[in-house]
């Protein structure tokens, strides 16, 4: 539960920063911050947020065995 709270708080902070950067986004001058990261970790963080909603209805099950130790290039903040 603590991990979900931390992930959600980071998400709120990122959204707040995006609102502050609205002018940059509106003018199409947004610079992506692409870096290589753990695909599994990124998906787990997204699932933490999705799990909160899914737990109200059903359980959310995802098989991450195929992406174990895989990396990808993405903008972690905007993912």
mmCIF file of the N, C-alpha and C atoms, coordinates in Angstrom:
data_MODEL
# 
_entry.id   MODEL 
# 
loop_
_atom_site.group_PDB 
_atom_site.id 
_atom_site.type_symbol 
_atom_site.label_atom_id 
_atom_site.label_alt_id 
_atom_site.label_comp_id 
_atom_site.label_asym_id 
_atom_site.label_entity_id 
_atom_site.label_seq_id 
_atom_site.pdbx_PDB_ins_code 
_atom_site.Cartn_x 
_atom_site.Cartn_y 
_atom_site.Cartn_z 
_atom_site.occupancy 
_atom_site.B_iso_or_equiv 
_atom_site.pdbx_formal_charge 
_atom_site.auth_seq_id 
_atom_site.auth_comp_id 
_atom_site.auth_asym_id 
_atom_site.auth_atom_id 
_atom_site.pdbx_PDB_model_num 
ATOM 1   N N  . UNK A 1 1  ? 0.824   -1.185  0.000   1.00 0.00 ? 1  UNK A N  1 
ATOM 2   C CA . UNK A 1 1  ? 0.000   0.000   0.000   1.00 0.00 ? 1  UNK A CA 1 
ATOM 3   C C  . UNK A 1 1  ? 0.874   1.256   0.000   1.00 0.00 ? 1  UNK A C  1 
ATOM 4   N N  . UNK A 1 2  ? 1.969   1.203   0.749   1.00 0.00 ? 2  UNK A N  1 
ATOM 5   C CA . UNK A 1 2  ? 2.874   2.353   0.799   1.00 0.00 ? 2  UNK A CA 1 
ATOM 6   C C  . UNK A 1 2  ? 3.473   2.628   -0.577  1.00 0.00 ? 2  UNK A C  1 
ATOM 7   N N  . UNK A 1 3  ? 3.815   1.561   -1.313  1.00 0.00 ? 3  UNK A N  1 
ATOM 8   C CA . UNK A 1 3  ? 4.366   1.729   -2.653  1.00 0.00 ? 3  UNK A CA 1 
ATOM 9   C C  . UNK A 1 3  ? 3.354   2.433   -3.558  1.00 0.00 ? 3  UNK A C  1 
ATOM 10  N N  . UNK A 1 4  ? 2.070   2.085   -3.432  1.00 0.00 ? 4  UNK A N  1 
ATOM 11  C CA . UNK A 1 4  ? 1.030   2.727   -4.233  1.00 0.00 ? 4  UNK A CA 1 
ATOM 12  C C  . UNK A 1 4  ? 0.894   4.203   -3.880  1.00 0.00 ? 4  UNK A C  1 
ATOM 13  N N  . UNK A 1 5  ? 1.007   4.519   -2.601  1.00 0.00 ? 5  UNK A N  1 
ATOM 14  C CA . UNK A 1 5  ? 0.909   5.914   -2.160  1.00 0.00 ? 5  UNK A CA 1 
ATOM 15  C C  . UNK A 1 5  ? 2.070   6.722   -2.717  1.00 0.00 ? 5  UNK A C  1 
ATOM 16  N N  . UNK A 1 6  ? 3.264   6.169   -2.667  1.00 0.00 ? 6  UNK A N  1 
ATOM 17  C CA . UNK A 1 6  ? 4.442   6.861   -3.194  1.00 0.00 ? 6  UNK A CA 1 
ATOM 18  C C  . UNK A 1 6  ? 4.307   7.067   -4.696  1.00 0.00 ? 6  UNK A C  1 
ATOM 19  N N  . UNK A 1 7  ? 3.881   6.039   -5.412  1.00 0.00 ? 7  UNK A N  1 
ATOM 20  C CA . UNK A 1 7  ? 3.707   6.144   -6.862  1.00 0.00 ? 7  UNK A CA 1 
ATOM 21  C C  . UNK A 1 7  ? 2.643   7.184   -7.196  1.00 0.00 ? 7  UNK A C  1 
ATOM 22  N N  . UNK A 1 8  ? 1.529   7.165   -6.477  1.00 0.00 ? 8  UNK A N  1 
ATOM 23  C CA . UNK A 1 8  ? 0.451   8.125   -6.729  1.00 0.00 ? 8  UNK A CA 1 
ATOM 24  C C  . UNK A 1 8  ? 0.908   9.551   -6.438  1.00 0.00 ? 8  UNK A C  1 
ATOM 25  N N  . UNK A 1 9  ? 1.694   9.734   -5.380  1.00 0.00 ? 9  UNK A N  1 
ATOM 26  C CA . UNK A 1 9  ? 2.171   11.084  -5.057  1.00 0.00 ? 9  UNK A CA 1 
ATOM 27  C C  . UNK A 1 9  ? 3.134   11.597  -6.121  1.00 0.00 ? 9  UNK A C  1 
ATOM 28  N N  . UNK A 1 10 ? 3.962   10.713  -6.658  1.00 0.00 ? 10 UNK A N  1 
ATOM 29  C CA . UNK A 1 10 ? 4.851   11.113  -7.768  1.00 0.00 ? 10 UNK A CA 1 
ATOM 30  C C  . UNK A 1 10 ? 4.032   11.506  -8.991  1.00 0.00 ? 10 UNK A C  1 
ATOM 31  N N  . UNK A 1 11 ? 2.962   10.767  -9.249  1.00 0.00 ? 11 UNK A N  1 
ATOM 32  C CA . UNK A 1 11 ? 2.100   11.054  -10.385 1.00 0.00 ? 11 UNK A CA 1 
ATOM 33  C C  . UNK A 1 11 ? 1.437   12.424  -10.228 1.00 0.00 ? 11 UNK A C  1 
ATOM 34  N N  . UNK A 1 12 ? 0.959   12.727  -9.028  1.00 0.00 ? 12 UNK A N  1 
ATOM 35  C CA . UNK A 1 12 ? 0.341   14.030  -8.775  1.00 0.00 ? 12 UNK A CA 1 
ATOM 36  C C  . UNK A 1 12 ? 1.361   15.146  -8.970  1.00 0.00 ? 12 UNK A C  1 
ATOM 37  N N  . UNK A 1 13 ? 2.574   14.942  -8.488  1.00 0.00 ? 13 UNK A N  1 
ATOM 38  C CA . UNK A 1 13 ? 3.624   15.942  -8.655  1.00 0.00 ? 13 UNK A CA 1 
ATOM 39  C C  . UNK A 1 13 ? 3.930   16.161  -10.139 1.00 0.00 ? 13 UNK A C  1 
ATOM 40  N N  . UNK A 1 14 ? 3.998   15.084  -10.901 1.00 0.00 ? 14 UNK A N  1 
ATOM 41  C CA . UNK A 1 14 ? 4.263   15.214  -12.336 1.00 0.00 ? 14 UNK A CA 1 
ATOM 42  C C  . UNK A 1 14 ? 3.141   15.950  -13.041 1.00 0.00 ? 14 UNK A C  1 
ATOM 43  N N  . UNK A 1 15 ? 1.901   15.647  -12.682 1.00 0.00 ? 15 UNK A N  1 
ATOM 44  C CA . UNK A 1 15 ? 0.773   16.354  -13.301 1.00 0.00 ? 15 UNK A CA 1 
ATOM 45  C C  . UNK A 1 15 ? 0.797   17.834  -12.942 1.00 0.00 ? 15 UNK A C  1 
ATOM 46  N N  . UNK A 1 16 ? 1.159   18.144  -11.723 1.00 0.00 ? 16 UNK A N  1 
ATOM 47  C CA . UNK A 1 16 ? 1.270   19.550  -11.316 1.00 0.00 ? 16 UNK A CA 1 
ATOM 48  C C  . UNK A 1 16 ? 2.335   20.256  -12.139 1.00 0.00 ? 16 UNK A C  1 
ATOM 49  N N  . UNK A 1 17 ? 3.455   19.602  -12.329 1.00 0.00 ? 17 UNK A N  1 
ATOM 50  C CA . UNK A 1 17 ? 4.522   20.184  -13.149 1.00 0.00 ? 17 UNK A CA 1 
ATOM 51  C C  . UNK A 1 17 ? 4.065   20.364  -14.596 1.00 0.00 ? 17 UNK A C  1 
ATOM 52  N N  . UNK A 1 18 ? 3.293   19.407  -15.105 1.00 0.00 ? 18 UNK A N  1 
ATOM 53  C CA . UNK A 1 18 ? 2.781   19.529  -16.467 1.00 0.00 ? 18 UNK A CA 1 
ATOM 54  C C  . UNK A 1 18 ? 1.845   20.725  -16.598 1.00 0.00 ? 18 UNK A C  1 
ATOM 55  N N  . UNK A 1 19 ? 1.028   20.960  -15.587 1.00 0.00 ? 19 UNK A N  1 
ATOM 56  C CA . UNK A 1 19 ? 0.149   22.126  -15.623 1.00 0.00 ? 19 UNK A CA 1 
ATOM 57  C C  . UNK A 1 19 ? 0.967   23.414  -15.635 1.00 0.00 ? 19 UNK A C  1 
ATOM 58  N N  . UNK A 1 20 ? 2.041   23.433  -14.867 1.00 0.00 ? 20 UNK A N  1 
ATOM 59  C CA . UNK A 1 20 ? 2.905   24.611  -14.858 1.00 0.00 ? 20 UNK A CA 1 
ATOM 60  C C  . UNK A 1 20 ? 3.598   24.791  -16.203 1.00 0.00 ? 20 UNK A C  1 
ATOM 61  N N  . UNK A 1 21 ? 3.848   23.683  -16.898 1.00 0.00 ? 21 UNK A N  1 
ATOM 62  C CA . UNK A 1 21 ? 4.504   23.726  -18.206 1.00 0.00 ? 21 UNK A CA 1 
ATOM 63  C C  . UNK A 1 21 ? 3.500   23.822  -19.353 1.00 0.00 ? 21 UNK A C  1 
ATOM 64  N N  . UNK A 1 22 ? 2.236   24.113  -19.072 1.00 0.00 ? 22 UNK A N  1 
ATOM 65  C CA . UNK A 1 22 ? 1.191   24.114  -20.091 1.00 0.00 ? 22 UNK A CA 1 
ATOM 66  C C  . UNK A 1 22 ? 1.553   25.003  -21.286 1.00 0.00 ? 22 UNK A C  1 
ATOM 67  N N  . UNK A 1 23 ? 2.120   26.136  -21.020 1.00 0.00 ? 23 UNK A N  1 
ATOM 68  C CA . UNK A 1 23 ? 2.484   27.054  -22.101 1.00 0.00 ? 23 UNK A CA 1 
ATOM 69  C C  . UNK A 1 23 ? 3.486   26.399  -23.054 1.00 0.00 ? 23 UNK A C  1 
ATOM 70  N N  . UNK A 1 24 ? 4.426   25.679  -22.498 1.00 0.00 ? 24 UNK A N  1 
ATOM 71  C CA . UNK A 1 24 ? 5.424   24.981  -23.313 1.00 0.00 ? 24 UNK A CA 1 
ATOM 72  C C  . UNK A 1 24 ? 4.742   23.895  -24.151 1.00 0.00 ? 24 UNK A C  1 
ATOM 73  N N  . UNK A 1 25 ? 3.845   23.155  -23.529 1.00 0.00 ? 25 UNK A N  1 
ATOM 74  C CA . UNK A 1 25 ? 3.132   22.085  -24.228 1.00 0.00 ? 25 UNK A CA 1 
ATOM 75  C C  . UNK A 1 25 ? 2.258   22.671  -25.344 1.00 0.00 ? 25 UNK A C  1 
ATOM 76  N N  . UNK A 1 26 ? 1.568   23.758  -25.017 1.00 0.00 ? 26 UNK A N  1 
ATOM 77  C CA . UNK A 1 26 ? 0.659   24.390  -25.979 1.00 0.00 ? 26 UNK A CA 1 
ATOM 78  C C  . UNK A 1 26 ? 1.396   24.864  -27.227 1.00 0.00 ? 26 UNK A C  1 
ATOM 79  N N  . UNK A 1 27 ? 2.613   25.335  -27.083 1.00 0.00 ? 27 UNK A N  1 
ATOM 80  C CA . UNK A 1 27 ? 3.381   25.851  -28.212 1.00 0.00 ? 27 UNK A CA 1 
ATOM 81  C C  . UNK A 1 27 ? 4.216   24.774  -28.912 1.00 0.00 ? 27 UNK A C  1 
ATOM 82  N N  . UNK A 1 28 ? 4.093   23.536  -28.446 1.00 0.00 ? 28 UNK A N  1 
ATOM 83  C CA . UNK A 1 28 ? 4.786   22.434  -29.103 1.00 0.00 ? 28 UNK A CA 1 
ATOM 84  C C  . UNK A 1 28 ? 6.287   22.435  -28.908 1.00 0.00 ? 28 UNK A C  1 
ATOM 85  N N  . UNK A 1 29 ? 6.757   23.060  -27.849 1.00 0.00 ? 29 UNK A N  1 
ATOM 86  C CA . UNK A 1 29 ? 8.200   23.109  -27.610 1.00 0.00 ? 29 UNK A CA 1 
ATOM 87  C C  . UNK A 1 29 ? 8.617   22.211  -26.450 1.00 0.00 ? 29 UNK A C  1 
ATOM 88  N N  . UNK A 1 30 ? 7.774   21.260  -26.115 1.00 0.00 ? 30 UNK A N  1 
ATOM 89  C CA . UNK A 1 30 ? 8.069   20.330  -25.040 1.00 0.00 ? 30 UNK A CA 1 
ATOM 90  C C  . UNK A 1 30 ? 9.228   19.429  -25.443 1.00 0.00 ? 30 UNK A C  1 
ATOM 91  N N  . UNK A 1 31 ? 10.188  19.302  -24.575 1.00 0.00 ? 31 UNK A N  1 
ATOM 92  C CA . UNK A 1 31 ? 11.343  18.447  -24.832 1.00 0.00 ? 31 UNK A CA 1 
ATOM 93  C C  . UNK A 1 31 ? 11.177  17.165  -24.023 1.00 0.00 ? 31 UNK A C  1 
ATOM 94  N N  . UNK A 1 32 ? 11.183  16.055  -24.714 1.00 0.00 ? 32 UNK A N  1 
ATOM 95  C CA . UNK A 1 32 ? 11.076  14.766  -24.032 1.00 0.00 ? 32 UNK A CA 1 
ATOM 96  C C  . UNK A 1 32 ? 12.405  14.426  -23.375 1.00 0.00 ? 32 UNK A C  1 
ATOM 97  N N  . UNK A 1 33 ? 12.332  13.806  -22.226 1.00 0.00 ? 33 UNK A N  1 
ATOM 98  C CA . UNK A 1 33 ? 13.529  13.391  -21.502 1.00 0.00 ? 33 UNK A CA 1 
ATOM 99  C C  . UNK A 1 33 ? 13.617  11.864  -21.591 1.00 0.00 ? 33 UNK A C  1 
ATOM 100 N N  . UNK A 1 34 ? 14.073  11.383  -22.732 1.00 0.00 ? 34 UNK A N  1 
ATOM 101 C CA . UNK A 1 34 ? 14.149  9.945   -22.964 1.00 0.00 ? 34 UNK A CA 1 
ATOM 102 C C  . UNK A 1 34 ? 15.393  9.360   -22.301 1.00 0.00 ? 34 UNK A C  1 
ATOM 103 N N  . UNK A 1 35 ? 15.190  8.244   -21.620 1.00 0.00 ? 35 UNK A N  1 
ATOM 104 C CA . UNK A 1 35 ? 16.310  7.531   -21.027 1.00 0.00 ? 35 UNK A CA 1 
ATOM 105 C C  . UNK A 1 35 ? 15.973  6.044   -20.995 1.00 0.00 ? 35 UNK A C  1 
ATOM 106 N N  . UNK A 1 36 ? 16.985  5.237   -20.891 1.00 0.00 ? 36 UNK A N  1 
ATOM 107 C CA . UNK A 1 36 ? 16.799  3.792   -20.840 1.00 0.00 ? 36 UNK A CA 1 
ATOM 108 C C  . UNK A 1 36 ? 16.465  3.405   -19.404 1.00 0.00 ? 36 UNK A C  1 
ATOM 109 N N  . UNK A 1 37 ? 15.425  2.602   -19.272 1.00 0.00 ? 37 UNK A N  1 
ATOM 110 C CA . UNK A 1 37 ? 15.010  2.164   -17.942 1.00 0.00 ? 37 UNK A CA 1 
ATOM 111 C C  . UNK A 1 37 ? 14.437  0.768   -17.984 1.00 0.00 ? 37 UNK A C  1 
ATOM 112 N N  . UNK A 1 38 ? 14.184  0.240   -16.814 1.00 0.00 ? 38 UNK A N  1 
ATOM 113 C CA . UNK A 1 38 ? 13.614  -1.096  -16.681 1.00 0.00 ? 38 UNK A CA 1 
ATOM 114 C C  . UNK A 1 38 ? 12.160  -1.077  -17.133 1.00 0.00 ? 38 UNK A C  1 
ATOM 115 N N  . UNK A 1 39 ? 11.859  -1.871  -18.141 1.00 0.00 ? 39 UNK A N  1 
ATOM 116 C CA . UNK A 1 39 ? 10.496  -1.963  -18.649 1.00 0.00 ? 39 UNK A CA 1 
ATOM 117 C C  . UNK A 1 39 ? 9.581   -2.571  -17.584 1.00 0.00 ? 39 UNK A C  1 
ATOM 118 N N  . UNK A 1 40 ? 10.082  -3.565  -16.892 1.00 0.00 ? 40 UNK A N  1 
ATOM 119 C CA . UNK A 1 40 ? 9.296   -4.221  -15.842 1.00 0.00 ? 40 UNK A CA 1 
ATOM 120 C C  . UNK A 1 40 ? 8.946   -3.234  -14.727 1.00 0.00 ? 40 UNK A C  1 
ATOM 121 N N  . UNK A 1 41 ? 9.913   -2.450  -14.264 1.00 0.00 ? 41 UNK A N  1 
ATOM 122 C CA . UNK A 1 41 ? 9.669   -1.485  -13.199 1.00 0.00 ? 41 UNK A CA 1 
ATOM 123 C C  . UNK A 1 41 ? 8.676   -0.414  -13.629 1.00 0.00 ? 41 UNK A C  1 
ATOM 124 N N  . UNK A 1 42 ? 8.799   0.055   -14.855 1.00 0.00 ? 42 UNK A N  1 
ATOM 125 C CA . UNK A 1 42 ? 7.883   1.069   -15.368 1.00 0.00 ? 42 UNK A CA 1 
ATOM 126 C C  . UNK A 1 42 ? 6.452   0.530   -15.400 1.00 0.00 ? 42 UNK A C  1 
ATOM 127 N N  . UNK A 1 43 ? 6.281   -0.692  -15.856 1.00 0.00 ? 43 UNK A N  1 
ATOM 128 C CA . UNK A 1 43 ? 4.953   -1.290  -15.924 1.00 0.00 ? 43 UNK A CA 1 
ATOM 129 C C  . UNK A 1 43 ? 4.393   -1.515  -14.526 1.00 0.00 ? 43 UNK A C  1 
ATOM 130 N N  . UNK A 1 44 ? 5.243   -1.926  -13.589 1.00 0.00 ? 44 UNK A N  1 
ATOM 131 C CA . UNK A 1 44 ? 4.786   -2.126  -12.215 1.00 0.00 ? 44 UNK A CA 1 
ATOM 132 C C  . UNK A 1 44 ? 4.274   -0.826  -11.596 1.00 0.00 ? 44 UNK A C  1 
ATOM 133 N N  . UNK A 1 45 ? 4.931   0.281   -11.891 1.00 0.00 ? 45 UNK A N  1 
ATOM 134 C CA . UNK A 1 45 ? 4.481   1.569   -11.362 1.00 0.00 ? 45 UNK A CA 1 
ATOM 135 C C  . UNK A 1 45 ? 3.131   1.970   -11.959 1.00 0.00 ? 45 UNK A C  1 
ATOM 136 N N  . UNK A 1 46 ? 2.952   1.734   -13.253 1.00 0.00 ? 46 UNK A N  1 
ATOM 137 C CA . UNK A 1 46 ? 1.666   2.029   -13.892 1.00 0.00 ? 46 UNK A CA 1 
ATOM 138 C C  . UNK A 1 46 ? 0.583   1.113   -13.321 1.00 0.00 ? 46 UNK A C  1 
ATOM 139 N N  . UNK A 1 47 ? 0.922   -0.141  -13.099 1.00 0.00 ? 47 UNK A N  1 
ATOM 140 C CA . UNK A 1 47 ? -0.048  -1.094  -12.564 1.00 0.00 ? 47 UNK A CA 1 
ATOM 141 C C  . UNK A 1 47 ? -0.466  -0.747  -11.143 1.00 0.00 ? 47 UNK A C  1 
ATOM 142 N N  . UNK A 1 48 ? 0.432   -0.153  -10.363 1.00 0.00 ? 48 UNK A N  1 
ATOM 143 C CA . UNK A 1 48 ? 0.080   0.264   -9.004  1.00 0.00 ? 48 UNK A CA 1 
ATOM 144 C C  . UNK A 1 48 ? -1.122  1.196   -9.024  1.00 0.00 ? 48 UNK A C  1 
ATOM 145 N N  . UNK A 1 49 ? -1.112  2.132   -9.957  1.00 0.00 ? 49 UNK A N  1 
ATOM 146 C CA . UNK A 1 49 ? -2.215  3.072   -10.067 1.00 0.00 ? 49 UNK A CA 1 
ATOM 147 C C  . UNK A 1 49 ? -3.463  2.373   -10.610 1.00 0.00 ? 49 UNK A C  1 
ATOM 148 N N  . UNK A 1 50 ? -3.295  1.538   -11.633 1.00 0.00 ? 50 UNK A N  1 
ATOM 149 C CA . UNK A 1 50 ? -4.435  0.834   -12.226 1.00 0.00 ? 50 UNK A CA 1 
ATOM 150 C C  . UNK A 1 50 ? -5.064  -0.136  -11.234 1.00 0.00 ? 50 UNK A C  1 
ATOM 151 N N  . UNK A 1 51 ? -4.249  -0.711  -10.371 1.00 0.00 ? 51 UNK A N  1 
ATOM 152 C CA . UNK A 1 51 ? -4.750  -1.688  -9.402  1.00 0.00 ? 51 UNK A CA 1 
ATOM 153 C C  . UNK A 1 51 ? -5.737  -1.048  -8.434  1.00 0.00 ? 51 UNK A C  1 
ATOM 154 N N  . UNK A 1 52 ? -5.527  0.218   -8.095  1.00 0.00 ? 52 UNK A N  1 
ATOM 155 C CA . UNK A 1 52 ? -6.449  0.905   -7.191  1.00 0.00 ? 52 UNK A CA 1 
ATOM 156 C C  . UNK A 1 52 ? -7.861  0.911   -7.766  1.00 0.00 ? 52 UNK A C  1 
ATOM 157 N N  . UNK A 1 53 ? -7.979  1.194   -9.053  1.00 0.00 ? 53 UNK A N  1 
ATOM 158 C CA . UNK A 1 53 ? -9.284  1.213   -9.707  1.00 0.00 ? 53 UNK A CA 1 
ATOM 159 C C  . UNK A 1 53 ? -9.812  -0.200  -9.918  1.00 0.00 ? 53 UNK A C  1 
ATOM 160 N N  . UNK A 1 54 ? -8.936  -1.109  -10.302 1.00 0.00 ? 54 UNK A N  1 
ATOM 161 C CA . UNK A 1 54 ? -9.358  -2.481  -10.589 1.00 0.00 ? 54 UNK A CA 1 
ATOM 162 C C  . UNK A 1 54 ? -9.845  -3.189  -9.332  1.00 0.00 ? 54 UNK A C  1 
ATOM 163 N N  . UNK A 1 55 ? -9.272  -2.850  -8.183  1.00 0.00 ? 55 UNK A N  1 
ATOM 164 C CA . UNK A 1 55 ? -9.649  -3.543  -6.956  1.00 0.00 ? 55 UNK A CA 1 
ATOM 165 C C  . UNK A 1 55 ? -11.095 -3.259  -6.567  1.00 0.00 ? 55 UNK A C  1 
ATOM 166 N N  . UNK A 1 56 ? -11.661 -2.196  -7.098  1.00 0.00 ? 56 UNK A N  1 
ATOM 167 C CA . UNK A 1 56 ? -13.062 -1.897  -6.820  1.00 0.00 ? 56 UNK A CA 1 
ATOM 168 C C  . UNK A 1 56 ? -13.983 -2.870  -7.549  1.00 0.00 ? 56 UNK A C  1 
ATOM 169 N N  . UNK A 1 57 ? -13.522 -3.426  -8.660  1.00 0.00 ? 57 UNK A N  1 
ATOM 170 C CA . UNK A 1 57 ? -14.352 -4.309  -9.471  1.00 0.00 ? 57 UNK A CA 1 
ATOM 171 C C  . UNK A 1 57 ? -13.843 -5.740  -9.459  1.00 0.00 ? 57 UNK A C  1 
ATOM 172 N N  . UNK A 1 58 ? -12.650 -5.935  -9.926  1.00 0.00 ? 58 UNK A N  1 
ATOM 173 C CA . UNK A 1 58 ? -12.045 -7.268  -10.038 1.00 0.00 ? 58 UNK A CA 1 
ATOM 174 C C  . UNK A 1 58 ? -10.571 -7.151  -9.711  1.00 0.00 ? 58 UNK A C  1 
ATOM 175 N N  . UNK A 1 59 ? -9.882  -8.254  -9.820  1.00 0.00 ? 59 UNK A N  1 
ATOM 176 C CA . UNK A 1 59 ? -8.436  -8.200  -9.657  1.00 0.00 ? 59 UNK A CA 1 
ATOM 177 C C  . UNK A 1 59 ? -7.791  -7.977  -11.018 1.00 0.00 ? 59 UNK A C  1 
ATOM 178 N N  . UNK A 1 60 ? -6.620  -7.420  -10.975 1.00 0.00 ? 60 UNK A N  1 
ATOM 179 C CA . UNK A 1 60 ? -5.858  -7.150  -12.192 1.00 0.00 ? 60 UNK A CA 1 
ATOM 180 C C  . UNK A 1 60 ? -4.638  -8.053  -12.173 1.00 0.00 ? 60 UNK A C  1 
ATOM 181 N N  . UNK A 1 61 ? -4.527  -8.929  -13.160 1.00 0.00 ? 61 UNK A N  1 
ATOM 182 C CA . UNK A 1 61 ? -3.400  -9.856  -13.224 1.00 0.00 ? 61 UNK A CA 1 
ATOM 183 C C  . UNK A 1 61 ? -2.620  -9.620  -14.507 1.00 0.00 ? 61 UNK A C  1 
ATOM 184 N N  . UNK A 1 62 ? -1.310  -9.530  -14.369 1.00 0.00 ? 62 UNK A N  1 
ATOM 185 C CA . UNK A 1 62 ? -0.440  -9.289  -15.518 1.00 0.00 ? 62 UNK A CA 1 
ATOM 186 C C  . UNK A 1 62 ? 0.756   -10.225 -15.413 1.00 0.00 ? 62 UNK A C  1 
ATOM 187 N N  . UNK A 1 63 ? 1.114   -10.846 -16.520 1.00 0.00 ? 63 UNK A N  1 
ATOM 188 C CA . UNK A 1 63 ? 2.278   -11.729 -16.574 1.00 0.00 ? 63 UNK A CA 1 
ATOM 189 C C  . UNK A 1 63 ? 3.464   -10.943 -17.125 1.00 0.00 ? 63 UNK A C  1 
ATOM 190 N N  . UNK A 1 64 ? 4.453   -10.706 -16.274 1.00 0.00 ? 64 UNK A N  1 
ATOM 191 C CA . UNK A 1 64 ? 5.620   -9.917  -16.677 1.00 0.00 ? 64 UNK A CA 1 
ATOM 192 C C  . UNK A 1 64 ? 6.844   -10.776 -16.964 1.00 0.00 ? 64 UNK A C  1 
ATOM 193 N N  . UNK A 1 65 ? 6.673   -12.093 -17.059 1.00 0.00 ? 65 UNK A N  1 
ATOM 194 C CA . UNK A 1 65 ? 7.822   -12.976 -17.239 1.00 0.00 ? 65 UNK A CA 1 
ATOM 195 C C  . UNK A 1 65 ? 8.566   -12.727 -18.555 1.00 0.00 ? 65 UNK A C  1 
ATOM 196 N N  . UNK A 1 66 ? 7.856   -12.311 -19.601 1.00 0.00 ? 66 UNK A N  1 
ATOM 197 C CA . UNK A 1 66 ? 8.503   -12.109 -20.902 1.00 0.00 ? 66 UNK A CA 1 
ATOM 198 C C  . UNK A 1 66 ? 9.345   -10.836 -20.955 1.00 0.00 ? 66 UNK A C  1 
ATOM 199 N N  . UNK A 1 67 ? 9.130   -9.925  -20.021 1.00 0.00 ? 67 UNK A N  1 
ATOM 200 C CA . UNK A 1 67 ? 9.888   -8.668  -20.049 1.00 0.00 ? 67 UNK A CA 1 
ATOM 201 C C  . UNK A 1 67 ? 10.889  -8.574  -18.901 1.00 0.00 ? 67 UNK A C  1 
ATOM 202 N N  . UNK A 1 68 ? 11.104  -9.669  -18.188 1.00 0.00 ? 68 UNK A N  1 
ATOM 203 C CA . UNK A 1 68 ? 12.092  -9.705  -17.116 1.00 0.00 ? 68 UNK A CA 1 
ATOM 204 C C  . UNK A 1 68 ? 13.447  -9.282  -17.662 1.00 0.00 ? 68 UNK A C  1 
ATOM 205 N N  . UNK A 1 69 ? 14.090  -8.350  -16.989 1.00 0.00 ? 69 UNK A N  1 
ATOM 206 C CA . UNK A 1 69 ? 15.428  -7.853  -17.356 1.00 0.00 ? 69 UNK A CA 1 
ATOM 207 C C  . UNK A 1 69 ? 15.478  -7.161  -18.728 1.00 0.00 ? 69 UNK A C  1 
ATOM 208 N N  . UNK A 1 70 ? 14.338  -6.700  -19.223 1.00 0.00 ? 70 UNK A N  1 
ATOM 209 C CA . UNK A 1 70 ? 14.303  -5.961  -20.490 1.00 0.00 ? 70 UNK A CA 1 
ATOM 210 C C  . UNK A 1 70 ? 14.335  -4.462  -20.190 1.00 0.00 ? 70 UNK A C  1 
ATOM 211 N N  . UNK A 1 71 ? 14.940  -3.723  -21.086 1.00 0.00 ? 71 UNK A N  1 
ATOM 212 C CA . UNK A 1 71 ? 14.974  -2.269  -20.943 1.00 0.00 ? 71 UNK A CA 1 
ATOM 213 C C  . UNK A 1 71 ? 14.341  -1.639  -22.180 1.00 0.00 ? 71 UNK A C  1 
ATOM 214 N N  . UNK A 1 72 ? 13.940  -0.400  -22.016 1.00 0.00 ? 72 UNK A N  1 
ATOM 215 C CA . UNK A 1 72 ? 13.357  0.359   -23.119 1.00 0.00 ? 72 UNK A CA 1 
ATOM 216 C C  . UNK A 1 72 ? 13.719  1.821   -22.929 1.00 0.00 ? 72 UNK A C  1 
ATOM 217 N N  . UNK A 1 73 ? 13.627  2.581   -23.995 1.00 0.00 ? 73 UNK A N  1 
ATOM 218 C CA . UNK A 1 73 ? 13.897  4.007   -23.946 1.00 0.00 ? 73 UNK A CA 1 
ATOM 219 C C  . UNK A 1 73 ? 12.561  4.740   -23.898 1.00 0.00 ? 73 UNK A C  1 
ATOM 220 N N  . UNK A 1 74 ? 12.326  5.493   -22.813 1.00 0.00 ? 74 UNK A N  1 
ATOM 221 C CA . UNK A 1 74 ? 11.067  6.194   -22.659 1.00 0.00 ? 74 UNK A CA 1 
ATOM 222 C C  . UNK A 1 74 ? 11.240  7.386   -21.730 1.00 0.00 ? 74 UNK A C  1 
ATOM 223 N N  . UNK A 1 75 ? 10.246  8.252   -21.733 1.00 0.00 ? 75 UNK A N  1 
ATOM 224 C CA . UNK A 1 75 ? 10.234  9.400   -20.835 1.00 0.00 ? 75 UNK A CA 1 
ATOM 225 C C  . UNK A 1 75 ? 9.542   8.950   -19.550 1.00 0.00 ? 75 UNK A C  1 
ATOM 226 N N  . UNK A 1 76 ? 10.313  8.655   -18.527 1.00 0.00 ? 76 UNK A N  1 
ATOM 227 C CA . UNK A 1 76 ? 9.772   8.089   -17.292 1.00 0.00 ? 76 UNK A CA 1 
ATOM 228 C C  . UNK A 1 76 ? 8.734   8.998   -16.660 1.00 0.00 ? 76 UNK A C  1 
ATOM 229 N N  . UNK A 1 77 ? 8.937   10.268  -16.713 1.00 0.00 ? 77 UNK A N  1 
ATOM 230 C CA . UNK A 1 77 ? 8.013   11.214  -16.076 1.00 0.00 ? 77 UNK A CA 1 
ATOM 231 C C  . UNK A 1 77 ? 6.648   11.190  -16.753 1.00 0.00 ? 77 UNK A C  1 
ATOM 232 N N  . UNK A 1 78 ? 6.630   11.072  -18.049 1.00 0.00 ? 78 UNK A N  1 
ATOM 233 C CA . UNK A 1 78 ? 5.358   11.144  -18.766 1.00 0.00 ? 78 UNK A CA 1 
ATOM 234 C C  . UNK A 1 78 ? 4.709   9.789   -18.995 1.00 0.00 ? 78 UNK A C  1 
ATOM 235 N N  . UNK A 1 79 ? 5.433   8.732   -18.721 1.00 0.00 ? 79 UNK A N  1 
ATOM 236 C CA . UNK A 1 79 ? 4.866   7.403   -18.884 1.00 0.00 ? 79 UNK A CA 1 
ATOM 237 C C  . UNK A 1 79 ? 3.722   7.218   -17.918 1.00 0.00 ? 79 UNK A C  1 
# 
